[in-house]
Amino acid sequence: MTELCLVRHGQTDWNRLEIIQGREDNPLNALGRQQAEESAAFLSQEQWDIIVSSPLSRAVHTAEAIATSCGIEHGAIRLDERFIEREFGAASGQPVKGIYEAVQADDQERLPGLESEGEMRARVLEGMKHLVDTHPGKRIIVVCHSHAIKAALSAIDDTYTFRHAMRNACSNYIIHQHGQFEVKAVNVADHITDPAIMK
């Protein structure tokens, strides 16, 4: 059995302001760095073999915090473009409130340049298959993005959709055995500081 833990990066200012954030290389903010450390402390309670990250800095910096806590050298973090955030096209930089339904409708006419849900599922699933094929029996952390995680979950189990909530720095557990992926736990985040309940 090979185990994957897909971890969302910590908060950025665009997350805080509820702005659609795709391939923009926005850094973690102060809360995001704290969330990365909280995620790292949580994951360090288990043994992990490999850490993979999206190449965007908000994911890389979250992965570095996790690597430090898990005793894995930063230089061993592997970057994989297949786990990069969705290309949101014309939606990028727009307030979530005004554009959310068009994104959820996969509306490429209204949003030129939007990467389709099918395209996302295909590339993320390819990335996961590569990991389980090249590292059988290992426990692998993949630090990535909200829509990358939703693509993974919905590719495996169609009860999950791109509307599924995904908190910053949450963990999502997937196993692979007998040639099949299976979702084990989603949006595990009780250990993460939630800005919605901060005073």
C-alpha positions as a printed NumPy array, in Angstrom:
array([[  0.   ,   0.   ,   0.   ],
       [  1.189,   3.5  ,  -0.892],
       [ -0.165,   6.466,   1.05 ],
       [ -0.533,  10.061,  -0.114],
       [ -1.342,  13.084,   2.013],
       [ -2.379,  16.079,  -0.076],
       [ -1.839,  19.246,   1.959],
       [ -3.154,  22.662,   1.   ],
       [ -0.724,  25.557,   1.449],
       [ -1.169,  28.108,   4.244],
       [ -3.089,  31.345,   3.81 ],
       [ -2.04 ,  34.149,   1.45 ],
       [ -3.402,  37.7  ,   1.386],
       [ -5.527,  36.817,  -1.645],
       [ -7.06 ,  33.929,   0.321],
       [ -7.755,  36.348,   3.17 ],
       [ -9.356,  38.878,   0.813],
       [-11.295,  36.14 ,  -1.032],
       [ -9.73 ,  36.83 ,  -4.424],
       [ -9.439,  34.074,  -7.033],
       [ -5.816,  32.914,  -6.972],
       [ -4.432,  30.667,  -9.645],
       [ -0.895,  30.604, -10.999],
       [  0.014,  33.952,  -9.362],
       [  3.02 ,  33.326,  -7.129],
       [  1.643,  34.996,  -4.006],
       [  3.542,  34.295,  -0.766],
       [  2.183,  33.07 ,   2.536],
       [  1.095,  35.84 ,   4.894],
       [  1.78 ,  35.807,   8.651],
       [ -1.2  ,  33.582,   9.398],
       [ -0.242,  31.33 ,   6.489],
       [  3.238,  30.831,   7.918],
       [  1.668,  29.953,  11.277],
       [ -0.684,  27.496,   9.575],
       [  2.274,  25.898,   7.767],
       [  3.972,  25.363,  11.127],
       [  0.78 ,  23.911,  12.588],
       [  0.465,  21.54 ,   9.653],
       [  4.133,  20.585,  10.078],
       [  3.692,  19.822,  13.786],
       [  0.634,  17.683,  13.038],
       [  2.281,  15.703,  10.244],
       [  5.487,  15.179,  12.218],
       [  3.546,  12.806,  14.486],
       [  3.759,  10.276,  11.637],
       [  6.614,   8.908,   9.541],
       [  6.881,  10.215,   5.97 ],
       [  9.287,   9.198,   3.233],
       [  8.938,  11.837,   0.517],
       [  7.671,  15.41 ,   0.156],
       [  6.502,  16.73 ,  -3.212],
       [  5.361,  20.306,  -3.852],
       [  3.75 ,  22.486,  -6.45 ],
       [  6.415,  24.925,  -7.691],
       [  4.489,  27.999,  -6.46 ],
       [  6.179,  29.599,  -3.449],
       [  3.15 ,  29.386,  -1.14 ],
       [  3.265,  25.603,  -1.531],
       [  7.06 ,  25.36 ,  -1.404],
       [  7.281,  27.36 ,   1.84 ],
       [  4.572,  25.196,   3.405],
       [  6.481,  22.104,   2.252],
       [  9.707,  23.439,   3.76 ],
       [  8.054,  23.878,   7.167],
       [  6.742,  20.316,   6.965],
       [ 10.104,  18.932,   5.833],
       [ 11.858,  20.58 ,   8.777],
       [  9.461,  19.047,  11.294],
       [  9.512,  15.641,   9.603],
       [ 13.314,  15.46 ,   9.402],
       [ 13.485,  15.63 ,   5.603],
       [ 16.098,  17.862,   3.941],
       [ 14.688,  20.887,   2.092],
       [ 16.811,  19.898,  -0.89 ],
       [ 14.911,  16.623,  -1.083],
       [ 11.577,  18.358,  -1.752],
       [ 10.553,  17.438,  -5.291],
       [  8.714,  20.028,  -7.395],
       [  6.026,  18.753,  -9.75 ],
       [  4.106,  21.023, -12.132],
       [  1.232,  18.531, -12.226],
       [  0.192,  19.691,  -8.767],
       [  0.202,  23.422,  -9.561],
       [ -3.011,  25.399,  -8.985],
       [ -5.704,  25.631, -11.622],
       [ -5.311,  28.139, -14.422],
       [ -8.312,  30.381, -13.784],
       [ -7.889,  32.49 , -16.909],
       [-10.053,  35.622, -16.821],
       [-11.214,  34.775, -13.279],
       [ -7.743,  35.24 , -11.78 ],
       [ -7.543,  38.297,  -9.561],
       [-11.325,  38.677,  -9.4  ],
       [-13.328,  38.653,  -6.136],
       [-14.617,  35.151,  -5.419],
       [-18.122,  36.448,  -4.712],
       [-18.681,  37.76 ,  -8.208],
       [-17.139,  34.941, -10.218],
       [-17.621,  31.793,  -8.109],
       [-20.626,  30.391,  -9.979],
       [-18.984,  30.826, -13.377],
       [-15.921,  28.923, -12.144],
       [-18.094,  26.182, -10.65 ],
       [-20.013,  25.939, -13.922],
       [-16.695,  25.334, -15.733],
       [-17.765,  28.233, -17.968],
       [-14.911,  28.707, -20.425],
       [-16.985,  31.051, -22.584],
       [-17.428,  33.551, -19.769],
       [-13.928,  32.87 , -18.432],
       [-11.483,  32.558, -21.35 ],
       [ -8.372,  30.632, -20.398],
       [-10.071,  28.671, -17.584],
       [ -8.563,  25.215, -17.203],
       [-11.444,  22.752, -17.272],
       [-12.234,  20.425, -14.395],
       [-11.516,  17.467, -16.697],
       [ -8.091,  18.808, -17.617],
       [ -7.283,  19.332, -13.944],
       [ -8.371,  15.836, -12.968],
       [ -6.288,  14.312, -15.748],
       [ -3.039,  16.076, -14.828],
       [ -3.369,  15.633, -11.055],
       [ -4.283,  11.966, -11.462],
       [ -1.267,  11.537, -13.749],
       [  0.913,  13.09 , -11.038],
       [ -0.466,  10.754,  -8.372],
       [ -0.066,   7.688, -10.591],
       [  3.55 ,   8.671, -11.238],
       [  4.195,   8.895,  -7.489],
       [  2.678,   5.519,  -6.629],
       [  4.407,   3.857,  -9.599],
       [  7.846,   5.248,  -8.73 ],
       [  7.564,   5.032,  -4.926],
       [  5.493,   1.934,  -4.152],
       [  4.898,   1.305,  -0.466],
       [  6.041,   4.781,   0.559],
       [  4.241,   7.501,   2.515],
       [  4.223,  10.7  ,   0.464],
       [  3.178,  14.268,   1.298],
       [  2.094,  16.425,  -1.643],
       [  1.788,  20.147,  -0.849],
       [ -0.458,  21.803,  -3.389],
       [ -3.626,  23.857,  -3.813],
       [ -7.364,  23.818,  -3.224],
       [ -8.413,  22.969,  -6.775],
       [ -5.597,  20.453,  -7.216],
       [ -6.876,  18.596,  -4.146],
       [-10.49 ,  18.819,  -5.339],
       [ -9.378,  17.463,  -8.715],
       [ -7.684,  14.512,  -7.011],
       [-10.661,  13.707,  -4.794],
       [-13.241,  13.995,  -7.573],
       [-11.093,  11.922,  -9.96 ],
       [-11.096,   9.094,  -7.416],
       [-14.629,   9.375,  -6.039],
       [-17.383,  11.271,  -7.835],
       [-19.178,  12.04 ,  -4.575],
       [-16.568,  14.822,  -4.245],
       [-16.847,  17.927,  -6.419],
       [-15.026,  21.21 ,  -6.928],
       [-17.505,  22.756,  -4.464],
       [-16.08 ,  20.737,  -1.585],
       [-14.686,  22.966,   1.187],
       [-10.903,  22.956,   1.554],
       [ -9.339,  24.897,   4.442],
       [ -5.861,  26.369,   4.258],
       [ -3.181,  23.875,   5.402],
       [ -5.669,  20.993,   5.638],
       [ -4.591,  17.379,   5.099],
       [ -6.32 ,  14.892,   2.783],
       [ -5.414,  11.208,   2.954],
       [ -5.494,   8.869,  -0.04 ],
       [ -4.267,   5.285,  -0.27 ],
       [ -3.334,   3.23 ,  -3.311],
       [ -3.536,  -0.548,  -3.264],
       [ -4.468,  -3.294,  -5.729],
       [ -4.231,  -0.741,  -8.536],
       [ -6.878,   1.563,  -7.061],
       [ -6.912,   4.892,  -5.235],
       [ -9.198,   5.311,  -2.224],
       [-10.016,   8.479,  -0.272],
       [ -9.55 ,   7.928,   3.466],
       [ -9.939,  11.385,   5.068],
       [-10.707,  14.863,   3.725],
       [-10.128,  18.426,   4.958],
       [ -8.464,  17.365,   8.221],
       [ -7.823,  20.746,   9.829],
       [ -8.824,  20.797,  13.498],
       [ -5.167,  21.54 ,  14.292],
       [ -5.072,  24.628,  12.032],
       [ -5.837,  28.182,  13.205],
       [ -9.022,  29.223,  11.421],
       [ -9.244,  32.98 ,  10.661],
       [-13.043,  32.759,  10.813],
       [-12.898,  32.136,  14.571],
       [ -9.952,  34.393,  15.396],
       [-10.655,  37.452,  17.553]])
